[in-house]
Amino acid sequence: MGKLVFKNMAFYGYHGVFSAEKEVGQRIEVDIELHGDFDAAARADDVELGINYVDVYTIVKDFVEEQEFNLLEGLANAIADQILDVYDVEQVVVRVRNPHAPVGGLLDYIEAEITKTH
C-alpha cells in the first residue's frame, strides 16, 4: 500500500453561499491523498503504470475553476468521486480550504475533508 499526496494546490474559484463569494470569487486550496497499490509502477519506474500527476491536478483545477458549489463539502465530494471514477485507487482523501471564509471574524481557514474508498 502506498500514498501519493498533492499538497496545497491553489486556484481561484467562485464557491460559497453568499452571492458576493460567487461574484468576486476567492482563493481555494486543495489537498489530495491517493492510497493504493503503486508497487508495479514503482518497480518498473514506469509512468504508464502509475497515476498521472498532471491529470489529477487538472481534475481538481477544472472542478475549482469551472464549476460552482455552495459548500466546500460539495466541492470536495465531487472531486473525490471523479478521481475514483478515473483511477483504480483504494482510497481518496480530499481536503478543500477557504482561507478567506466570510465568517465575521479572524481564522486561518475553513476546511472540509471527504474520504472515499473504492
N, CA, C and O atoms as a printed pandas DataFrame, in Angstrom:
     atom_number atom_name residue_name chain_id  residue_number  x_coord  y_coord  z_coord
0              1         N          MET        A               1    0.856   -1.183    0.000
1              2        CA          MET        A               1    0.000    0.000    0.000
2              3         C          MET        A               1    0.891    1.230    0.000
3              4         O          MET        A               1    1.870    1.303    0.743
4              5         N          GLY        A               2    0.548    2.180   -0.826
5              6        CA          GLY        A               2    1.307    3.418   -0.894
6              7         C          GLY        A               2    0.379    4.614   -0.850
7              8         O          GLY        A               2   -0.844    4.474   -0.848
8              9         N          LYS        A               3    0.977    5.786   -0.816
9             10        CA          LYS        A               3    0.204    7.018   -0.755
10            11         C          LYS        A               3    0.885    8.073   -1.613
11            12         O          LYS        A               3    2.097    8.270   -1.533
12            13         N          LEU        A               4    0.089    8.747   -2.433
13            14        CA          LEU        A               4    0.540    9.919   -3.178
14            15         C          LEU        A               4   -0.190   11.126   -2.610
15            16         O          LEU        A               4   -1.397   11.071   -2.377
16            17         N          VAL        A               5    0.533   12.210   -2.387
17            18        CA          VAL        A               5   -0.055   13.405   -1.791
18            19         C          VAL        A               5    0.177   14.600   -2.707
19            20         O          VAL        A               5    1.300   14.862   -3.138
20            21         N          PHE        A               6   -0.887   15.308   -2.991
21            22        CA          PHE        A               6   -0.844   16.585   -3.704
22            23         C          PHE        A               6   -1.191   17.629   -2.661
23            24         O          PHE        A               6   -2.336   17.699   -2.216
24            25         N          LYS        A               7   -0.229   18.438   -2.266
25            26        CA          LYS        A               7   -0.393   19.326   -1.120
26            27         C          LYS        A               7   -0.519   20.782   -1.530
27            28         O          LYS        A               7    0.317   21.315   -2.260
28            29         N          ASN        A               8   -1.574   21.410   -1.049
29            30        CA          ASN        A               8   -1.784   22.855   -1.142
30            31         C          ASN        A               8   -1.834   23.386   -2.579
31            32         O          ASN        A               8   -1.214   24.398   -2.905
32            33         N          MET        A               9   -2.590   22.674   -3.430
33            34        CA          MET        A               9   -2.851   23.221   -4.760
34            35         C          MET        A               9   -3.746   24.447   -4.560
35            36         O          MET        A               9   -4.666   24.407   -3.743
36            37         N          ALA        A              10   -3.496   25.511   -5.275
37            38        CA          ALA        A              10   -4.256   26.749   -5.077
38            39         C          ALA        A              10   -4.860   27.206   -6.403
39            40         O          ALA        A              10   -4.201   27.214   -7.443
40            41         N          PHE        A              11   -6.138   27.588   -6.328
41            42        CA          PHE        A              11   -6.893   28.016   -7.506
42            43         C          PHE        A              11   -7.777   29.192   -7.115
43            44         O          PHE        A              11   -7.894   29.534   -5.939
44            45         N          TYR        A              12   -8.384   29.791   -8.097
45            46        CA          TYR        A              12   -9.349   30.857   -7.857
46            47         C          TYR        A              12  -10.714   30.348   -8.299
47            48         O          TYR        A              12  -10.914   30.012   -9.467
48            49         N          GLY        A              13  -11.659   30.293   -7.348
49            50        CA          GLY        A              13  -12.972   29.743   -7.654
50            51         C          GLY        A              13  -14.098   30.617   -7.145
51            52         O          GLY        A              13  -13.883   31.563   -6.387
52            53         N          TYR        A              14  -15.293   30.284   -7.574
53            54        CA          TYR        A              14  -16.488   31.065   -7.255
54            55         C          TYR        A              14  -17.484   30.183   -6.499
55            56         O          TYR        A              14  -18.508   29.774   -7.045
56            57         N          HIS        A              15  -17.168   29.904   -5.250
57            58        CA          HIS        A              15  -17.954   28.996   -4.430
58            59         C          HIS        A              15  -18.384   29.704   -3.154
59            60         O          HIS        A              15  -17.693   30.597   -2.663
60            61         N          GLY        A              16  -19.527   29.300   -2.625
61            62        CA          GLY        A              16  -19.998   29.839   -1.361
62            63         C          GLY        A              16  -21.492   30.047   -1.374
63            64         O          GLY        A              16  -22.137   29.957   -2.419
64            65         N          VAL        A              17  -22.042   30.328   -0.200
65            66        CA          VAL        A              17  -23.491   30.537   -0.096
66            67         C          VAL        A              17  -23.870   31.999   -0.308
67            68         O          VAL        A              17  -25.024   32.296   -0.616
68            69         N          PHE        A              18  -22.925   32.907   -0.151
69            70        CA          PHE        A              18  -23.215   34.326   -0.327
70            71         C          PHE        A              18  -22.977   34.723   -1.777
71            72         O          PHE        A              18  -22.030   34.255   -2.408
72            73         N          SER        A              19  -23.836   35.585   -2.301
73            74        CA          SER        A              19  -23.714   35.997   -3.705
74            75         C          SER        A              19  -22.380   36.673   -3.986
75            76         O          SER        A              19  -21.832   36.527   -5.079
76            77         N          ALA        A              20  -21.851   37.407   -3.016
77            78        CA          ALA        A              20  -20.559   38.084   -3.216
78            79         C          ALA        A              20  -19.439   37.071   -3.454
79            80         O          ALA        A              20  -18.533   37.326   -4.247
80            81         N          GLU        A              21  -19.495   35.933   -2.778
81            82        CA          GLU        A              21  -18.468   34.898   -2.975
82            83         C          GLU        A              21  -18.503   34.372   -4.406
83            84         O          GLU        A              21  -17.461   34.088   -4.998
84            85         N          LYS        A              22  -19.693   34.247   -4.948
85            86        CA          LYS        A              22  -19.829   33.722   -6.304
86            87         C          LYS        A              22  -19.552   34.785   -7.354
87            88         O          LYS        A              22  -19.203   34.452   -8.487
88            89         N          GLU        A              23  -19.700   36.049   -7.006
89            90        CA          GLU        A              23  -19.427   37.122   -7.955
90            91         C          GLU        A              23  -17.944   37.496   -7.979
91            92         O          GLU        A              23  -17.342   37.617   -9.046
92            93         N          VAL        A              24  -17.369   37.674   -6.804
93            94        CA          VAL        A              24  -15.984   38.124   -6.688
94            95         C          VAL        A              24  -15.010   36.951   -6.751
95            96         O          VAL        A              24  -13.928   37.068   -7.327
96            97         N          GLY        A              25  -15.393   35.828   -6.161
97            98        CA          GLY        A              25  -14.517   34.663   -6.103
98            99         C          GLY        A              25  -13.500   34.783   -4.993
99           100         O          GLY        A              25  -13.426   35.794   -4.294
100          101         N          GLN        A              26  -12.707   33.715   -4.843
101          102        CA          GLN        A              26  -11.699   33.682   -3.796
102          103         C          GLN        A              26  -10.708   32.550   -4.038
103          104         O          GLN        A              26  -10.927   31.662   -4.862
104          105         N          ARG        A              27   -9.636   32.613   -3.306
105          106        CA          ARG        A              27   -8.624   31.559   -3.356
106          107         C          ARG        A              27   -9.182   30.313   -2.675
107          108         O          ARG        A              27   -9.738   30.388   -1.579
108          109         N          ILE        A              28   -9.027   29.168   -3.337
109          110        CA          ILE        A              28   -9.425   27.881   -2.793
110          111         C          ILE        A              28   -8.197   26.980   -2.837
111          112         O          ILE        A              28   -7.520   26.889   -3.861
112          113         N          GLU        A              29   -7.915   26.317   -1.721
113          114        CA          GLU        A              29   -6.759   25.425   -1.616
114          115         C          GLU        A              29   -7.238   23.982   -1.488
115          116         O          GLU        A              29   -8.239   23.712   -0.825
116          117         N          VAL        A              30   -6.518   23.057   -2.125
117          118        CA          VAL        A              30   -6.937   21.658   -2.141
118          119         C          VAL        A              30   -5.736   20.749   -1.893
119          120         O          VAL        A              30   -4.655   20.949   -2.445
120          121         N          ASP        A              31   -5.959   19.742   -1.043
121          122        CA          ASP        A              31   -5.006   18.649   -0.848
122          123         C          ASP        A              31   -5.684   17.361   -1.298
123          124         O          ASP        A              31   -6.881   17.171   -1.081
124          125         N          ILE        A              32   -4.918   16.488   -1.922
125          126        CA          ILE        A              32   -5.419   15.180   -2.331
126          127         C          ILE        A              32   -4.464   14.125   -1.811
127          128         O          ILE        A              32   -3.247   14.273   -1.922
128          129         N          GLU        A              33   -5.013   13.059   -1.243
129          130        CA          GLU        A              33   -4.237   11.868   -0.891
130          131         C          GLU        A              33   -4.826   10.698   -1.658
131          132         O          GLU        A              33   -6.030   10.452   -1.593
132          133         N          LEU        A              34   -3.990    9.984   -2.375
133          134        CA          LEU        A              34   -4.409    8.782   -3.088
134          135         C          LEU        A              34   -3.714    7.601   -2.432
135          136         O          LEU        A              34   -2.486    7.563   -2.346
136          137         N          HIS        A              35   -4.502    6.637   -1.968
137          138        CA          HIS        A              35   -3.981    5.440   -1.311
138          139         C          HIS        A              35   -4.243    4.251   -2.216
139          140         O          HIS        A              35   -5.358    4.058   -2.699
140          141         N          GLY        A              36   -3.205    3.456   -2.442
141          142        CA          GLY        A              36   -3.395    2.287   -3.292
142          143         C          GLY        A              36   -2.116    1.500   -3.454
143          144         O          GLY        A              36   -1.104    1.767   -2.805
144          145         N          ASP        A              37   -2.188    0.528   -4.333
145          146        CA          ASP        A              37   -1.041   -0.320   -4.626
146          147         C          ASP        A              37   -0.308    0.282   -5.823
147          148         O          ASP        A              37   -0.729    0.130   -6.970
148          149         N          PHE        A              38    0.781    0.958   -5.537
149          150        CA          PHE        A              38    1.581    1.591   -6.576
150          151         C          PHE        A              38    2.864    0.805   -6.843
151          152         O          PHE        A              38    3.802    1.321   -7.451
152          153         N          ASP        A              39    2.897   -0.447   -6.383
153          154        CA          ASP        A              39    4.108   -1.262   -6.451
154          155         C          ASP        A              39    4.563   -1.514   -7.888
155          156         O          ASP        A              39    5.750   -1.388   -8.187
156          157         N          ALA        A              40    3.638   -1.868   -8.780
157          158        CA          ALA        A              40    4.025   -2.170  -10.169
158          159         C          ALA        A              40    4.664   -0.954  -10.829
159          160         O          ALA        A              40    5.690   -1.076  -11.499
160          161         N          ALA        A              41    4.067    0.205  -10.646
161          162        CA          ALA        A              41    4.626    1.433  -11.228
162          163         C          ALA        A              41    5.980    1.755  -10.614
163          164         O          ALA        A              41    6.909    2.154  -11.315
164          165         N          ALA        A              42    6.088    1.579   -9.299
165          166        CA          ALA        A              42    7.342    1.891   -8.611
166          167         C          ALA        A              42    8.464    0.957   -9.047
167          168         O          ALA        A              42    9.579    1.406   -9.312
168          169         N          ARG        A              43    8.176   -0.330   -9.122
169          170        CA          ARG        A              43    9.210   -1.314   -9.515
170          171         C          ARG        A              43    9.679   -1.090  -10.954
171          172         O          ARG        A              43   10.871   -1.175  -11.248
172          173         N          ALA        A              44    8.737   -0.806  -11.834
173          174        CA          ALA        A              44    9.079   -0.604  -13.244
174          175         C          ALA        A              44    9.551    0.821  -13.521
175          176         O          ALA        A              44   10.116    1.108  -14.577
176          177         N          ASP        A              45    9.309    1.710  -12.552
177          178        CA          ASP        A              45    9.598    3.134  -12.734
178          179         C          ASP        A              45    8.987    3.618  -14.051
179          180         O          ASP        A              45    9.629    4.289  -14.859
180          181         N          ASP        A              46    7.706    3.244  -14.229
181          182        CA          ASP        A              46    7.007    3.481  -15.495
182          183         C          ASP        A              46    5.775    4.353  -15.243
183          184         O          ASP        A              46    4.845    3.945  -14.548
184          185         N          VAL        A              47    5.784    5.537  -15.807
185          186        CA          VAL        A              47    4.680    6.476  -15.633
186          187         C          VAL        A              47    3.362    5.918  -16.172
187          188         O          VAL        A              47    2.295    6.266  -15.668
188          189         N          GLU        A              48    3.423    5.067  -17.178
189          190        CA          GLU        A              48    2.212    4.486  -17.764
190          191         C          GLU        A              48    1.497    3.542  -16.794
191          192         O          GLU        A              48    0.303    3.288  -16.950
192          193         N          LEU        A              49    2.203    3.030  -15.814
193          194        CA          LEU        A              49    1.612    2.114  -14.831
194          195         C          LEU        A              49    1.117    2.838  -13.588
195          196         O          LEU        A              49    0.475    2.238  -12.725
196          197         N          GLY        A              50    1.416    4.115  -13.502
197          198        CA          GLY        A              50    1.100    4.859  -12.287
198          199         C          GLY        A              50    0.018    5.898  -12.489
199          200         O          GLY        A              50   -0.725    5.875  -13.470
200          201         N          ILE        A              51   -0.050    6.803  -11.539
201          202        CA          ILE        A              51   -1.000    7.899  -11.546
202          203         C          ILE        A              51   -0.380    9.066  -12.311
203          204         O          ILE        A              51    0.767    9.436  -12.059
204          205         N          ASN        A              52   -1.120    9.633  -13.226
205          206        CA          ASN        A              52   -0.639   10.785  -13.973
206          207         C          ASN        A              52   -0.874   12.043  -13.130
207          208         O          ASN        A              52   -2.016   12.465  -12.950
208          209         N          TYR        A              53    0.189   12.631  -12.621
209          210        CA          TYR        A              53    0.088   13.790  -11.726
210          211         C          TYR        A              53   -0.613   14.971  -12.387
211          212         O          TYR        A              53   -1.415   15.661  -11.758
212          213         N          VAL        A              54   -0.304   15.192  -13.649
213          214        CA          VAL        A              54   -0.909   16.317  -14.367
214          215         C          VAL        A              54   -2.414   16.113  -14.491
215          216         O          VAL        A              54   -3.180   17.067  -14.350
216          217         N          ASP        A              55   -2.841   14.893  -14.750
217          218        CA          ASP        A              55   -4.277   14.625  -14.873
218          219         C          ASP        A              55   -5.008   14.862  -13.557
219          220         O          ASP        A              55   -6.104   15.423  -13.553
220          221         N          VAL        A              56   -4.415   14.444  -12.440
221          222        CA          VAL        A              56   -5.046   14.672  -11.130
222          223         C          VAL        A              56   -5.158   16.176  -10.878
223          224         O          VAL        A              56   -6.212   16.662  -10.469
224          225         N          TYR        A              57   -4.083   16.903  -11.120
225          226        CA          TYR        A              57   -4.093   18.354  -10.941
226          227         C          TYR        A              57   -5.183   18.994  -11.807
227          228         O          TYR        A              57   -5.905   19.880  -11.350
228          229         N          THR        A              58   -5.296   18.543  -13.048
229          230        CA          THR        A              58   -6.277   19.095  -13.979
230          231         C          THR        A              58   -7.710   18.806  -13.534
231          232         O          THR        A              58   -8.583   19.664  -13.668
232          233         N          ILE        A              59   -7.957   17.619  -13.010
233          234        CA          ILE        A              59   -9.282   17.292  -12.477
234          235         C          ILE        A              59   -9.659   18.294  -11.396
235          236         O          ILE        A              59  -10.753   18.858  -11.415
236          237         N          VAL        A              60   -8.749   18.511  -10.456
237          238        CA          VAL        A              60   -9.016   19.428   -9.348
238          239         C          VAL        A              60   -9.221   20.846   -9.879
239          240         O          VAL        A              60  -10.179   21.524   -9.507
240          241         N          LYS        A              61   -8.325   21.282  -10.737
241          242        CA          LYS        A              61   -8.398   22.635  -11.314
242          243         C          LYS        A              61   -9.731   22.870  -12.010
243          244         O          LYS        A              61  -10.350   23.920  -11.837
244          245         N          ASP        A              62  -10.174   21.894  -12.798
245          246        CA          ASP        A              62  -11.429   22.046  -13.536
246          247         C          ASP        A              62  -12.626   22.179  -12.593
247          248         O          ASP        A              62  -13.516   22.994  -12.836
248          249         N          PHE        A              63  -12.654   21.392  -11.530
249          250        CA          PHE        A              63  -13.769   21.498  -10.585
250          251         C          PHE        A              63  -13.755   22.837   -9.855
251          252         O          PHE        A              63  -14.797   23.472   -9.698
252          253         N          VAL        A              64  -12.575   23.265   -9.410
253          254        CA          VAL        A              64  -12.500   24.510   -8.638
254          255         C          VAL        A              64  -12.762   25.726   -9.512
255          256         O          VAL        A              64  -13.487   26.634   -9.105
256          257         N          GLU        A              65  -12.186   25.756  -10.701
257          258        CA          GLU        A              65  -12.262   26.952  -11.534
258          259         C          GLU        A              65  -13.463   26.989  -12.479
259          260         O          GLU        A              65  -13.866   28.071  -12.906
260          261         N          GLU        A              66  -14.038   25.849  -12.813
261          262        CA          GLU        A              66  -15.084   25.820  -13.839
262          263         C          GLU        A              66  -16.482   25.545  -13.299
263          264         O          GLU        A              66  -17.462   25.723  -14.023
264          265         N          GLN        A              67  -16.598   25.118  -12.055
265          266        CA          GLN        A              67  -17.906   24.814  -11.501
266          267         C          GLN        A              67  -18.172   25.672  -10.277
267          268         O          GLN        A              67  -17.263   26.300   -9.736
268          269         N          GLU        A              68  -19.423   25.693   -9.846
269          270        CA          GLU        A              68  -19.789   26.455   -8.649
270          271         C          GLU        A              68  -20.463   25.534   -7.643
271          272         O          GLU        A              68  -21.348   24.754   -7.996
272          273         N          PHE        A              69  -20.043   25.627   -6.400
273          274        CA          PHE        A              69  -20.629   24.873   -5.303
274          275         C          PHE        A              69  -20.962   25.833   -4.176
275          276         O          PHE        A              69  -20.260   26.823   -3.971
276          277         N          ASN        A              70  -22.016   25.547   -3.456
277          278        CA          ASN        A              70  -22.351   26.332   -2.275
278          279         C          ASN        A              70  -21.425   25.979   -1.115
279          280         O          ASN        A              70  -21.009   26.853   -0.354
280          281         N          LEU        A              71  -21.111   24.708   -0.989
281          282        CA          LEU        A              71  -20.357   24.216    0.164
282          283         C          LEU        A              71  -19.004   23.641   -0.244
283          284         O          LEU        A              71  -18.864   23.046   -1.312
284          285         N          LEU        A              72  -18.026   23.826    0.611
285          286        CA          LEU        A              72  -16.728   23.188    0.405
286          287         C          LEU        A              72  -16.886   21.676    0.377
287          288         O          LEU        A              72  -16.182   20.981   -0.356
288          289         N          GLU        A              73  -17.823   21.170    1.187
289          290        CA          GLU        A              73  -18.073   19.736    1.239
290          291         C          GLU        A              73  -18.546   19.205   -0.119
291          292         O          GLU        A              73  -18.150   18.117   -0.537
292          293         N          GLY        A              74  -19.386   19.973   -0.796
293          294        CA          GLY        A              74  -19.857   19.578   -2.122
294          295         C          GLY        A              74  -18.740   19.536   -3.137
295          296         O          GLY        A              74  -18.669   18.620   -3.955
296          297         N          LEU        A              75  -17.868   20.525   -3.087
297          298        CA          LEU        A              75  -16.713   20.567   -3.982
298          299         C          LEU        A              75  -15.787   19.390   -3.715
299          300         O          LEU        A              75  -15.356   18.717   -4.652
300          301         N          ALA        A              76  -15.475   19.134   -2.451
301          302        CA          ALA        A              76  -14.589   18.024   -2.087
302          303         C          ALA        A              76  -15.189   16.689   -2.528
303          304         O          ALA        A              76  -14.477   15.828   -3.043
304          305         N          ASN        A              77  -16.485   16.519   -2.328
305          306        CA          ASN        A              77  -17.164   15.280   -2.695
306          307         C          ASN        A              77  -17.109   15.040   -4.205
307          308         O          ASN        A              77  -16.857   13.919   -4.646
308          309         N          ALA        A              78  -17.343   16.080   -4.991
309          310        CA          ALA        A              78  -17.311   15.956   -6.451
310          311         C          ALA        A              78  -15.910   15.589   -6.942
311          312         O          ALA        A              78  -15.766   14.758   -7.839
312          313         N          ILE        A              79  -14.896   16.194   -6.368
313          314        CA          ILE        A              79  -13.514   15.871   -6.747
314          315         C          ILE        A              79  -13.202   14.422   -6.406
315          316         O          ILE        A              79  -12.627   13.701   -7.221
316          317         N          ALA        A              80  -13.578   13.993   -5.209
317          318        CA          ALA        A              80  -13.313   12.612   -4.779
318          319         C          ALA        A              80  -13.994   11.616   -5.706
319          320         O          ALA        A              80  -13.380   10.632   -6.118
320          321         N          ASP        A              81  -15.265   11.864   -6.040
321          322        CA          ASP        A              81  -15.987   10.962   -6.947
322          323         C          ASP        A              81  -15.308   10.868   -8.304
323          324         O          ASP        A              81  -15.183    9.776   -8.858
324          325         N          GLN        A              82  -14.869   11.994   -8.843
325          326        CA          GLN        A              82  -14.229   11.993  -10.163
326          327         C          GLN        A              82  -12.908   11.224  -10.135
327          328         O          GLN        A              82  -12.612   10.463  -11.055
328          329         N          ILE        A              83  -12.132   11.419   -9.102
329          330        CA          ILE        A              83  -10.848   10.709   -9.009
330          331         C          ILE        A              83  -11.081    9.207   -8.901
331          332         O          ILE        A              83  -10.366    8.425   -9.528
332          333         N          LEU        A              84  -12.069    8.795   -8.117
333          334        CA          LEU        A              84  -12.375    7.364   -8.013
334          335         C          LEU        A              84  -12.895    6.802   -9.326
335          336         O          LEU        A              84  -12.673    5.628   -9.624
336          337         N          ASP        A              85  -13.586    7.622  -10.120
337          338        CA          ASP        A              85  -14.057    7.169  -11.432
338          339         C          ASP        A              85  -12.904    6.971  -12.411
339          340         O          ASP        A              85  -12.957    6.092  -13.271
340          341         N          VAL        A              86  -11.872    7.786  -12.278
341          342        CA          VAL        A              86  -10.775    7.769  -13.247
342          343         C          VAL        A              86   -9.657    6.803  -12.856
343          344         O          VAL        A              86   -9.062    6.165  -13.724
344          345         N          TYR        A              87   -9.369    6.689  -11.569
345          346        CA          TYR        A              87   -8.202    5.918  -11.126
346          347         C          TYR        A              87   -8.583    4.734  -10.255
347          348         O          TYR        A              87   -9.541    4.790   -9.484
348          349         N          ASP        A              88   -7.818    3.670  -10.391
349          350        CA          ASP        A              88   -8.000    2.474   -9.581
350          351         C          ASP        A              88   -7.175    2.621   -8.302
351          352         O          ASP        A              88   -6.086    2.060   -8.177
352          353         N          VAL        A              89   -7.716    3.384   -7.363
353          354        CA          VAL        A              89   -7.080    3.561   -6.062
354          355         C          VAL        A              89   -8.029    3.030   -4.995
355          356         O          VAL        A              89   -9.242    2.981   -5.197
356          357         N          GLU        A              90   -7.471    2.636   -3.871
357          358        CA          GLU        A              90   -8.291    2.082   -2.798
358          359         C          GLU        A              90   -9.032    3.169   -2.020
359          360         O          GLU        A              90  -10.155    2.963   -1.559
360          361         N          GLN        A              91   -8.394    4.311   -1.885
361          362        CA          GLN        A              91   -8.984    5.383   -1.087
362          363         C          GLN        A              91   -8.500    6.733   -1.593
363          364         O          GLN        A              91   -7.356    6.878   -2.023
364          365         N          VAL        A              92   -9.386    7.711   -1.535
365          366        CA          VAL        A              92   -9.003    9.086   -1.835
366          367         C          VAL        A              92   -9.458    9.958   -0.672
367          368         O          VAL        A              92  -10.562    9.803   -0.150
368          369         N          VAL        A              93   -8.585   10.873   -0.281
369          370        CA          VAL        A              93   -8.908   11.871    0.737
370          371         C          VAL        A              93   -8.755   13.226    0.062
371          372         O          VAL        A              93   -7.719   13.528   -0.530
372          373         N          VAL        A              94   -9.807   14.038    0.162
373          374        CA          VAL        A              94   -9.793   15.370   -0.436
374          375         C          VAL        A              94  -10.041   16.385    0.669
375          376         O          VAL        A              94  -11.016   16.286    1.414
376          377         N          ARG        A              95   -9.153   17.354    0.764
377          378        CA          ARG        A              95   -9.324   18.474    1.697
378          379         C          ARG        A              95   -9.429   19.751    0.878
379          380         O          ARG        A              95   -8.572   20.035    0.041
380          381         N          VAL        A              96  -10.480   20.513    1.123
381          382        CA          VAL        A              96  -10.682   21.784    0.425
382          383         C          VAL        A              96  -10.728   22.880    1.480
383          384         O          VAL        A              96  -11.482   22.792    2.449
384          385         N          ARG        A              97   -9.904   23.923    1.280
385          386        CA          ARG        A              97   -9.807   25.026    2.238
386          387         C          ARG        A              97  -10.187   26.352    1.603
387          388         O          ARG        A              97   -9.910   26.626    0.435
388          389         N          ASN        A              98  -10.833   27.161    2.431
389          390        CA          ASN        A              98  -11.095   28.548    2.070
390          391         C          ASN        A              98  -10.399   29.407    3.120
391          392         O          ASN        A              98  -10.888   29.510    4.245
392          393         N          PRO        A              99   -9.266   30.028    2.779
393          394        CA          PRO        A              99   -8.538   30.834    3.758
394          395         C          PRO        A              99   -9.164   32.205    4.020
395          396         O          PRO        A              99   -8.711   32.936    4.901
396          397         N          HIS        A             100  -10.188   32.549    3.269
397          398        CA          HIS        A             100  -10.818   33.863    3.451
398          399         C          HIS        A             100  -12.326   33.723    3.605
399          400         O          HIS        A             100  -13.085   34.529    3.067
400          401         N          ALA        A             101  -12.756   32.717    4.327
401          402        CA          ALA        A             101  -14.187   32.483    4.505
402          403         C          ALA        A             101  -14.828   33.652    5.258
403          404         O          ALA        A             101  -14.300   34.100    6.275
404          405         N          PRO        A             102  -15.958   34.140    4.761
405          406        CA          PRO        A             102  -16.615   35.293    5.386
406          407         C          PRO        A             102  -17.439   34.858    6.613
407          408         O          PRO        A             102  -18.650   34.659    6.521
408          409         N          VAL        A             103  -16.766   34.718    7.742
409          410        CA          VAL        A             103  -17.445   34.258    8.962
410          411         C          VAL        A             103  -17.610   35.372    9.988
411          412         O          VAL        A             103  -18.122   35.130   11.081
412          413         N          GLY        A             104  -17.194   36.565    9.663
413          414        CA          GLY        A             104  -17.351   37.684   10.588
414          415         C          GLY        A             104  -16.290   37.747   11.661
415          416         O          GLY        A             104  -16.470   38.413   12.681
416          417         N          GLY        A             105  -15.189   37.061   11.441
417          418        CA          GLY        A             105  -14.099   37.079   12.415
418          419         C          GLY        A             105  -12.835   36.515   11.804
419          420         O          GLY        A             105  -12.817   36.121   10.638
420          421         N          LEU        A             106  -11.784   36.479   12.594
421          422        CA          LEU        A             106  -10.489   36.009   12.121
422          423         C          LEU        A             106  -10.344   34.501   12.317
423          424         O          LEU        A             106  -10.740   33.955   13.347
424          425         N          LEU        A             107   -9.775   33.844   11.319
425          426        CA          LEU        A             107   -9.422   32.437   11.401
426          427         C          LEU        A             107   -8.427   32.141   10.298
427          428         O          LEU        A             107   -8.320   32.898    9.333
428          429         N          ASP        A             108   -7.698   31.043   10.435
429          430        CA          ASP        A             108   -6.738   30.674    9.397
430          431         C          ASP        A             108   -7.448   30.212    8.127
431          432         O          ASP        A             108   -7.124   30.660    7.028
432          433         N          TYR        A             109   -8.415   29.316    8.287
433          434        CA          TYR        A             109   -9.174   28.818    7.149
434          435         C          TYR        A             109  -10.303   27.920    7.634
435          436         O          TYR        A             109  -10.325   27.484    8.785
436          437         N          ILE        A             110  -11.236   27.655    6.732
437          438        CA          ILE        A             110  -12.260   26.620    6.930
438          439         C          ILE        A             110  -11.877   25.493    5.979
439          440         O          ILE        A             110  -11.536   25.736    4.821
440          441         N          GLU        A             111  -11.933   24.279    6.466
441          442        CA          GLU        A             111  -11.542   23.128    5.650
442          443         C          GLU        A             111  -12.596   22.035    5.729
443          444         O          GLU        A             111  -13.092   21.707    6.806
444          445         N          ALA        A             112  -12.930   21.478    4.571
445          446        CA          ALA        A             112  -13.800   20.310    4.500
446          447         C          ALA        A             112  -12.941   19.138    4.046
447          448         O          ALA        A             112  -12.131   19.270    3.128
448          449         N          GLU        A             113  -13.121   17.984    4.698
449          450        CA          GLU        A             113  -12.384   16.787    4.333
450          451         C          GLU        A             113  -13.366   15.667    4.025
451          452         O          GLU        A             113  -14.272   15.383    4.809
452          453         N          ILE        A             114  -13.172   15.033    2.869
453          454        CA          ILE        A             114  -14.002   13.914    2.439
454          455         C          ILE        A             114  -13.064   12.731    2.185
455          456         O          ILE        A             114  -12.042   12.878    1.515
456          457         N          THR        A             115  -13.413   11.563    2.720
457          458        CA          THR        A             115  -12.677   10.325    2.474
458          459         C          THR        A             115  -13.616    9.338    1.828
459          460         O          THR        A             115  -14.713    9.090    2.330
460          461         N          LYS        A             116  -13.182    8.768    0.704
461          462        CA          LYS        A             116  -13.988    7.762   -0.008
462          463         C          LYS        A             116  -13.115    6.588   -0.382
463          464         O          LYS        A             116  -11.930    6.745   -0.674
464          465         N          THR        A             117  -13.711    5.412   -0.370
465          466        CA          THR        A             117  -12.991    4.203   -0.741
466          467         C          THR        A             117  -13.670    3.544   -1.927
467          468         O          THR        A             117  -14.860    3.732   -2.183
468          469         N          HIS        A             118  -12.869    2.766   -2.640
469          470        CA          HIS        A             118  -13.387    2.032   -3.807
470          471         C          HIS        A             118  -14.062    0.783   -3.346
471          472         O          HIS        A             118  -14.569    0.017   -4.166
